[in-house]
Amino acid sequence: MSFLIKGETGDWEVVIGLEVHAQVISNAKLFSGSPTDFGAEPNSQVSFVDAAMPGMLPVVNEVCVEQAVRTGLGLKAHINKRSVFARKNYFYADLPQGYQISQFELPIVGEGTLVLDLPEGETREVGIERLHLEQDAGKSIHDLHPSKSFIDLNRSGVALMEVVSKPDMRSPEEAGAYLRKLRSIVRYLGTCDGNMDEGSMRCDANVSVRPVGEDGLRTRCEIKNVNSVRFVMQAIEHEARRHVDVYESGGEITQETRLYDPSKGETRPMRSKEMAHDYRYFPDPDLLPLVFDDAYVEQIRATLPELPDEKKERFMTDFGLTPYDASVLVVERETANYFEDVAKGRDAKAAANWVISNLFGALNKKGVSITDSPVTAENLGKLIDLITDNTISGRIAKDVFEIMVEEGKDPETIVEEKGLKQITDTGPIEAAIDQVMADNPDKVSDYRGGKDKLIGWFVGQVMKQTGGKANPGMLNELLKKKLAP
């Protein structure tokens, strides 16, 4: 996907790598038994381990390890059967230990691949550098008192998977596609809920630019903790343009961490970017290395569901869908299941069109997800059946669908109650045609004089006469015969 920034000295290319913190779905934290419920009372989910009380020792939560391996397999990544937890030393008021337990040299998951689904059905691969497990910090709250800060340790120790991409993306759109695909995969796997608005998936974007044709990587800046796909894309574009302006005015980019302010549409310096040696990493002496064997990995692999890429391929093969339609339908597992229920034994392309165009539009308008859809898959399938067997026309079907959205009724009942069955007898259709022709002799004359496009106008008028219930194919055939000179 082409995204070049035109500067005074020429075109610039943007280079993007993303680090995504995905909260592991688990009932307990990474190294303690504290719960992880979102929205709980502040400091109500904190054990002595989370609060770093003296003498407390961490114990690895096996579920979190399994979830990390599961995610690595979903990313087609190498699983390291020996990994090591390390201490990453830095001070934050909401980090009670004074260090974060993370992984450094030996992460649990190594290199993998993520396939981007781009507009027009195109795809592109982005490399995954690693996935490591680490504990989250707490939260400092600065807006509840004029002179004091408060600390909530509920998140302290919550398990995160940090998924680090290679700097393979070249546009904000690709970064957005990456985030959407990663979110889709972890949701399919059940390893992270992907709710960015609740902080369970957060993104750090590393951005640099270089003149088109240059191969090396220039100094990057990290935009920290962006919590929506749209904001990530906006922040990257802004930051890339800032870099170009700095270079073209003769300046140099400083490696630093920045914050994105969506209200002002700008990034601001947060702190200079630390290097790995600044954190003085060393293996955590309280935790043994994680070691498991092939059988453990294969046992987890055997439980993986059909993932978006495989499902997309199957939809294209089995249902004959276009790459674009298939990629849209597999983003959420619930949507894919819904589509399959509608398409069962029916024209799959028609089912896809109804789901993508009509249903998605109605759900967006109502602000509800497909799991809360007022139109069930069974009823949408029945609606398609009514079109297929000529009970109603495609135009009437749209009216029926709108009633289904508002009232949740099945389409057969609506058609019966409203008297919307299609007219398939030639008599009433011919009578309507005769009436329209008698009322509009000038149009008849124009048509017979060579203005063929007037056929559409006649169709519209007859449809109006019949309340939209005339069979379109029959109407067209009869109309042409009657209008013939």
PyMOL commands that set and color helices and strands:
alter all, ss='L'
color gray80, all
select helices_A, chain A and resi 62-74+119-121+172-189+196-198+229-248+276-279+294-301+308-319+323-329+333-343+348-366+370-372+377-388+394-407+411-418+426-439+441-448+454-465+472-483
alter helices_A, ss='H'
color red, helices_A
select strands_A, chain A and resi 4-6+11-23+82-83+85-89+99-103+112-117+123-135+139-141+150-152+159-165+201-211+221-226+256-261+266-272+282-283+290-291
alter strands_A, ss='S'
color yellow, strands_A
deselect
rebuild
show_as cartoon
